[in-house]
Amino acid sequence: MSSTWTIDSIAHALPHPELRAAFARETSFTEVSKLPAIIDKWVRVVEEFEAGRARIEALAAHQREHGQLPTEYETQLTDITSQLRADADRSGRSAA
């Protein structure tokens, strides 16, 4: 993606309407002095999404062809879920 960002270009690059709405809320209701940090955060979100796009498309193609995700991907999901539960337990929140 471009290194020259505008509010509009960030919003259009977000892959889901709920993300765009969250971005709009944060940029609309944040003090002006705090906007650079908010914008930087959302630029990172877009750049991370774009960096993973090829992997996501490959997973989708594998799912369409084989009817399931690759075994190693499902294992990673399990590992992430365990980590999320452990993090939630440490913070006193429910992971469910």
Secondary structure, 3 states (H helix, E strand, C coil): CCCCCCHHHHHHHCCCHHHHHHHHHHHHCCCHHHHHHHHHHHHHHHHHHHHHHHHHHHHHHHHHHHCCCCHHHHHHHHHHHHHHHHHHHHHCCCCC
